[in-house]
C-alpha cells in the first residue's frame, strides 16, 4: 500500500483514527473519554496562586482543577478563558493556557493577536497573494483578533476557505463573549480523533470511513506492536520504555560492534524515534542511550534527530548531550500514554 491513508473507525465504541504511510502505521489517535481533550476551552475561576512555581490554580466545572503557568496580574475569584494544552499526569491539575486559539482545517483565529498571516509552507507568491485576498474579503478585522491561513489552504477551494474563516470567526466571537461569569463552565469540548485527522492529516491522502477499516487494513495488527518496548531496526534494536520520572530509550547494535555499525544503528534510531514516541503517547523528559560511538559521530546523530523531529507535530525540545553521553529531550504531553486497546 503506497502513499498516505487515513482510516476513521472506532475501537469498541471509542472514536479512533489512524494514519498509514506506505502501509506502515505512522500516527494513531484514540479518544480519552474520561479526560478533558486538548483544545477544550473553559471559563475557569482563579483559585489560588502557587508562589513557588509562579502559577495559578483554577477551578473547572464538576470539581476539576487546572494549572496556569503565569499568575501575573491575576487574583483569586477572577474568571478567565483558558484552553487545555495537554493531558494531566495522574492526580495533577489539567495544564491550560490563557492564549486561546480557534483552529479549523484551513484557518486559525487568534484573539489578542491581530494581523493576517499565511503559512510559510505556502511559498508561491501568487498563491499567497490570492489567499491574502480571500482572507481580507472574509475576515472582519477588529484590531484585536488575528487570522492565520494554514498550509492546507494550498489544496482548498476559495469557497471552502471562506466558509472556514467565517465559521471560526463566529465561534471565536461567541466564546470570547462568555469570558465573564462567577462559575466555571465548559465552553467547547475540544476536537476528537476524527476531526483532528481531517484537520491535521488529510492532505494529500486517501480517507477510509467505512466501519471495520482498522481490521481490514491491518491497523489492529500494527497496534499490537505499540505495547512492546522493543523496536527492531535493520541494524540493531531500540527499546522505548516509560518510567514515572522519564522515558528511557536504549539503542543497541547487533553482532557487529564496530564504530561504523554503531553509527548506522544510531542514525536509524534517530529517524524512527519521533514515530515511536508519537504512537506510544510518550512525553515529558526523555533520555536516549545511544550505542557507544565517538564524539565525532555525535554531530551526525544529533543532525538526524533534529531533522526527524522537525517533521513531528508534537512540540519537542532537543536539550543535548549529558556528561554521561546520554541525549536528553523534552516533549510536550499532548497525548495519554498508550495502554492498549479499549475493552
Buried (B, 14 or more C-beta within 10 A) or exposed (E): EEEBBBBBBBBEEBBBBBBBBEEEBBBBBBBBEEEBBBBBBBBBBBBEBBEEEEBBBBBBBEEBBBBBBEBEEBEBEEBBBBBBBBBBEEEEBBBBBBEBBBBBBBBBBBBEBEEBBBBEEBEEEEEBEBBBEBBEEBBEBEEEBBBBBBEBBBEBEBEBBBBBBBBBBEBBBEBBEBEEEEEBBBBBEBBBBBBBBBBBBBBEBEBBEEEEBBEEBBBBEBBEEBEEBEBEBEBBBBBBEBEEEBBBBBBBBEEEEEEEBBBBBBBBBBBBBBBBBBBBBBBBBBBBBBBBBEEEBBEBBBEBBEEBBEEBEBEBEBBEBEEEEBBBBEBBBBBBBBEEBBE
